[in-house]
């Protein structure tokens, strides 16, 4: 077999081997909605984001991931966030006097969203499409809690045309594992304010009826994944804030990982950051909120695991667009 087929086999048997099934995102904190459906509708505008990740560049069959997400609030009438002028620091803007004391108050509201994601790893391709709903409830004038649910479909298939095999009509490539559809269900909670956030979520929480084949053996069974995230926003000087954050994830069976991040923002327009993924990689990141419509960010992962002997590093680009944004918000007010 070629190396590609070996990679394929590893990915097709990841359930039994407890390998990671869900795509890796270095810039997940730019779009926490990827990990937690409770984030849907958190901002005062419709948030549309697309990301592309090329992982382990130089390795044949290495993963590539592309996603597009969109979420927005429903029946929300608290559009009183600070309005920023182009190129002006927030401190020079202020808020209307009538809203000075409650300009960041979140009234109860609903949020809806959708995510489409395509992941290619060797000969294995996975497409997911999820719809989500969230409800946001203020606990105090500054602390809010939201709960969300997502449901959708996960489709996996193997590209047979690219396979070089020693045995023609291999039953594995012509059997039940070649093309599968599965139900994907996620749940999440998100506690947040202007200065911190804490979230917990679970994805791939249900078993599909086709997790077991006709021969009684497991068939690429989806493993539940659990995430815990937290971050805090700290003022450093006038116009500069520092946001340390952490994310811990665990799959059923014991696979776990921890990401630690730090992000420095300048006048809510430019940011630079760094990330450390335990026993895997370190990353350098930067981004810019161009205006109230678009923002762009880039990250470069430097592999620290044994894979650095056979692969280069990883690249990720995220582009965000704000629609229905009458306040002309430049920098997100609740997810930062």
Secondary structure, DSSP 8 states (H G I E B T S, - for coil): --HHHHHHHHHHTHHHHT---S---TTGGG-GGGT-GGGTT-SSSEEEEEEEEE-STTSTT--EEEEEEEEEEES-----S----TT--GGGT---GGGTTTTT----EEEEEEEEEEEEETTEEEEEEEEEEEEEEESSSS-EEEEEEEEEEEEEEE-GGG---SSTT-HHHHSGGGEEEEEEEEEEEEEE-SSEEEEEEEES-S--GGGB-TTSSB-S----EEEEEEEEEEEEETTEEEEEEEEEEEETTS-EEEEEEEEEEETTTEEEEEEEETTTEEEEEEEEE-SSSEEEEEEEEEE-SGGGGT---EEEEEEEEEES-TT---S-SS--
